């Protein structure tokens, strides 16, 4: 309507100007050439106005078209257009967390503690990229920035330390019904508490759900670190084995592992490992977990961890919390390489840990624990650790 009004106004204006000009020239007895020139100017102005008017019409049509697309019922949730757009967006998912951590950890002449090495800022950044309905590609990047300069793993106070390179890349998929496969470099964990093995390695794992609530895993891994937590010269060996995990009854689950490894001139101190684990929920808010691992090393050849959890945290529920207590007994060669959880569960130590987790804000959880441990092989060195940290999940 506004465009039509503008067009009419332009036309009337041009007509009035034309009549006025004609009258003026008639009164002044202007010659025919001057009159023709003035008419030509008027026609040129009219053409310019028409061109601008056409541009405005095109802009309006484009605007109305975009508005119609925005209101298109085909893009309603559940429609094919909406699902296609959602599928394109969901092809890549980023997630992880940022952590601020403070440790007060004794360090003595034997080196049982970690001193200031774990006072740092840390970020775990991961991505999941959809390849097809059956396959996903993954990567993980870790960055640690120590905020104290007297840390043994830094070359100098200005070191870039762990600067967030992509340390791990792998693919996961389900090529057949009930069959899963993981291939690449990633962090692998066995059992309920990663006591048999919890470490980064290159390798492959195939799992199969053979009955409801029961899964079997076959794996082959080559560790990526020289001396593992419990196995010397770990990067010079390969590990292969089988794990079976499932529910005996609704409240009771078990995880069984058997594995072998190459033992080059007895550098690894072992070549077989077995593990039995149980997890029991006597009531809804209480979970009991026990892990027992043994190897065929000549001495110091078993590891144990027993844990009780009261409640569990929910990152979406502000105020949710959990309490836990743990007893650990990790002998020097008692497992392949348990997860040491940033030096709080070192090899050749036994003792206890008590801690609390609390959700401060949505996706923000605070954790604090106290640990008292001593060295098994000497029975004379002790370790006292207080750790507090805040994780911001995204």
WOJO-V366651 format. One record per residue. RES is the residue in one small letter. SS is DSSP state (helix for helix, strand for strand, loop for the rest). PSI is psi in degrees with one decimal (none if undefined). Layout:
RES_SS_PSI / RES_SS_PSI
This chain:
x_loop_-41.4 / x_helix_-36.2 / x_helix_-41.8 / x_helix_-41.7 / x_helix_-42.8 / x_helix_-41.1 / x_helix_-42.8 / x_helix_-39.7 / x_helix_-41.1 / x_helix_-42.8 / x_helix_-47.2 / x_helix_-41.0 / x_helix_-44.5 / x_helix_-40.3 / x_helix_-43.8 / x_helix_-44.2 / x_helix_-38.1 / x_helix_-44.1 / x_helix_-41.7 / x_helix_-43.9 / x_helix_-40.4 / x_helix_-42.5 / x_helix_-39.8 / x_helix_-45.9 / x_helix_-31.6 / x_helix_-42.6 / x_helix_-35.6 / x_loop_2.5 / x_loop_46.6 / x_loop_153.0 / x_loop_168.6 / x_helix_-35.6 / x_helix_-41.0 / x_helix_-39.6 / x_helix_-42.4 / x_helix_-39.0 / x_helix_-40.2 / x_helix_-39.9 / x_helix_-40.5 / x_helix_-40.6 / x_helix_-43.5 / x_helix_-41.6 / x_helix_-38.5 / x_helix_-42.2 / x_helix_-40.1 / x_helix_-40.9 / x_helix_-39.1 / x_helix_-44.9 / x_helix_-40.5 / x_helix_-39.9 / x_helix_-44.3 / x_helix_-38.9 / x_helix_-37.9 / x_helix_-40.1 / x_helix_-41.5 / x_helix_-38.9 / x_helix_-43.6 / x_helix_-41.3 / x_helix_-40.8 / x_helix_-41.9 / x_helix_-40.5 / x_helix_-42.3 / x_helix_-45.9 / x_helix_-34.8 / x_helix_-44.9 / x_helix_-38.7 / x_helix_-38.9 / x_helix_-38.0 / x_helix_-39.5 / x_helix_-33.3 / x_loop_11.2 / x_loop_120.5 / x_helix_-15.6 / x_helix_-19.7 / x_helix_9.2 / x_loop_153.0 / x_loop_129.9 / x_loop_-14.9 / x_loop_165.1 / x_helix_-38.0 / x_helix_-41.9 / x_helix_-44.8 / x_helix_-36.6 / x_helix_-42.1 / x_helix_-43.0 / x_helix_-40.2 / x_helix_-38.0 / x_helix_-40.4 / x_helix_-37.5 / x_loop_1.4 / x_loop_-30.2 / x_strand_128.7 / x_strand_127.6 / x_strand_142.7 / x_strand_169.8 / x_strand_-155.5 / x_strand_156.5 / x_strand_141.2 / x_strand_137.1 / x_strand_123.4 / x_strand_142.7 / x_strand_130.1 / x_strand_137.8 / x_strand_101.1 / x_strand_121.7 / x_loop_146.7 / x_loop_124.4 / x_loop_-170.6 / x_loop_-21.6 / x_loop_-19.2 / x_loop_28.0 / x_loop_-35.8 / x_loop_177.0 / x_loop_1.8 / x_loop_-123.6 / x_loop_9.2 / x_loop_-22.7 / x_loop_27.5 / x_loop_100.9 / x_strand_166.1 / x_strand_143.9 / x_strand_144.5 / x_strand_131.8 / x_strand_119.4 / x_strand_120.1 / x_strand_156.4 / x_strand_145.8 / x_strand_122.2 / x_strand_120.5 / x_strand_123.6 / x_loop_-46.3 / x_loop_-173.9 / x_loop_-20.5 / x_loop_-21.4 / x_strand_146.2 / x_strand_138.1 / x_strand_145.8 / x_strand_154.1 / x_strand_157.2 / x_strand_133.9 / x_strand_131.1 / x_strand_136.9 / x_strand_129.1 / x_strand_127.8 / x_strand_102.7 / x_strand_133.8 / x_loop_11.2 / x_loop_146.5 / x_loop_-20.6 / x_loop_68.7 / x_loop_130.0 / x_loop_-24.3 / x_loop_-2.2 / x_loop_139.5 / x_loop_-37.5 / x_loop_170.5 / x_loop_-23.6 / x_loop_14.2 / x_loop_145.7 / x_loop_-9.3 / x_loop_-138.5 / x_strand_103.7 / x_strand_27.8 / x_strand_25.8 / x_strand_163.4 / x_strand_98.5 / x_strand_-27.0 / x_strand_133.5 / x_strand_134.4 / x_strand_170.4 / x_strand_143.6 / x_strand_146.0 / x_strand_172.2 / x_strand_81.2 / x_strand_-25.4 / x_strand_159.1 / x_loop_122.2 / x_loop_-5.5 / x_strand_128.7 / x_strand_152.5 / x_strand_136.7 / x_strand_134.3 / x_strand_129.0 / x_strand_-155.5 / x_strand_117.1 / x_strand_175.1 / x_strand_126.2 / x_strand_141.2 / x_strand_141.5 / x_loop_138.4 / x_loop_-171.8 / x_loop_-24.5 / x_loop_12.2 / x_loop_36.6 / x_loop_-44.7 / x_loop_-43.2 / x_strand_134.1 / x_strand_89.1 / x_strand_164.6 / x_strand_141.7 / x_strand_156.0 / x_strand_142.5 / x_strand_-166.4 / x_strand_145.3 / x_strand_132.4 / x_strand_129.2 / x_strand_153.6 / x_strand_126.5 / x_strand_100.9 / x_strand_-27.8 / x_strand_169.6 / x_loop_130.5 / x_loop_12.9 / x_strand_128.8 / x_strand_138.7 / x_strand_138.3 / x_strand_133.4 / x_strand_134.6 / x_strand_154.6 / x_strand_121.4 / x_strand_147.5 / x_strand_109.4 / x_strand_155.6 / x_loop_9.7 / x_loop_143.8 / x_loop_-74.7 / x_loop_117.8 / x_loop_-178.8 / x_loop_-41.1 / x_loop_-1.1 / x_loop_115.4 / x_loop_151.4 / x_loop_45.3 / x_helix_-32.3 / x_helix_-9.0 / x_helix_10.9 / x_loop_173.2 / x_loop_151.2 / x_strand_134.2 / x_strand_149.8 / x_strand_-166.5 / x_strand_138.5 / x_strand_137.5 / x_strand_126.6 / x_strand_136.4 / x_strand_178.7 / x_strand_124.8 / x_strand_-48.6 / x_strand_178.5 / x_loop_-37.8 / x_loop_-5.9 / x_strand_123.1 / x_strand_157.6 / x_strand_157.1 / x_strand_124.7 / x_strand_134.1 / x_strand_139.0 / x_strand_133.3 / x_strand_158.4 / x_strand_161.9 / x_strand_158.2 / x_loop_138.9 / x_loop_86.7 / x_helix_108.9 / x_helix_32.8 / x_helix_23.3 / x_loop_-31.0 / x_loop_-7.8 / x_loop_0.8 / x_loop_161.1 / x_loop_8.4 / x_strand_150.0 / x_strand_140.1 / x_strand_154.2 / x_strand_141.7 / x_strand_130.0 / x_strand_146.6 / x_strand_145.8 / x_strand_125.0 / x_strand_135.5 / x_strand_93.4 / x_strand_-34.3 / x_strand_170.4 / x_loop_-40.1 / x_loop_2.1 / x_strand_131.1 / x_strand_128.5 / x_strand_130.7 / x_strand_133.5 / x_strand_138.4 / x_strand_132.9 / x_strand_125.1 / x_strand_141.6 / x_strand_152.5 / x_strand_174.9 / x_loop_26.4 / x_loop_154.1 / x_loop_-39.4 / x_loop_162.7 / x_loop_58.3 / x_loop_26.5 / x_strand_155.0 / x_strand_143.6 / x_strand_146.5 / x_strand_132.6 / x_strand_133.3 / x_strand_142.2 / x_strand_131.0 / x_strand_134.2 / x_strand_118.0 / x_loop_178.9 / x_loop_151.0 / x_loop_148.2 / x_loop_113.9 / x_loop_-21.2 / x_loop_-7.9 / x_loop_103.1 / x_loop_132.3 / x_loop_-10.7 / x_loop_151.6 / x_strand_167.9 / x_strand_149.8 / x_strand_143.7 / x_strand_155.3 / x_strand_142.5 / x_strand_142.3 / x_strand_130.0 / x_strand_148.3 / x_strand_87.0 / x_strand_100.9 / x_loop_163.7 / x_loop_-40.6 / x_loop_36.6 / x_loop_-6.9 / x_loop_175.7 / x_loop_-39.4 / x_strand_88.2 / x_loop_159.9 / x_loop_116.8 / x_loop_-2.4 / x_loop_61.4 / x_loop_52.0 / x_loop_13.3 / x_loop_-13.5 / x_loop_65.3 / x_loop_160.2 / x_loop_156.9 / x_loop_36.5 / x_strand_153.3 / x_strand_149.7 / x_strand_-156.8 / x_strand_160.9 / x_strand_139.3 / x_strand_132.8 / x_strand_173.5 / x_strand_145.0 / x_strand_143.8 / x_strand_132.9 / x_strand_107.0 / x_strand_-47.1 / x_strand_171.2 / x_loop_126.1 / x_loop_15.1 / x_strand_117.0 / x_strand_136.8 / x_strand_138.4 / x_strand_137.5 / x_strand_137.5 / x_strand_161.0 / x_strand_137.6 / x_strand_140.1 / x_strand_121.4 / x_strand_164.2 / x_strand_160.2 / x_strand_131.7 / x_loop_-45.5 / x_loop_-26.5 / x_loop_-27.1 / x_loop_24.0 / x_loop_-16.2 / x_loop_136.0 / x_strand_160.1 / x_strand_131.8 / x_strand_122.4 / x_strand_127.9 / x_strand_123.6 / x_strand_134.5 / x_strand_138.5 / x_strand_152.8 / x_strand_127.9 / x_strand_131.8 / x_strand_103.9 / x_strand_141.8 / x_loop_none
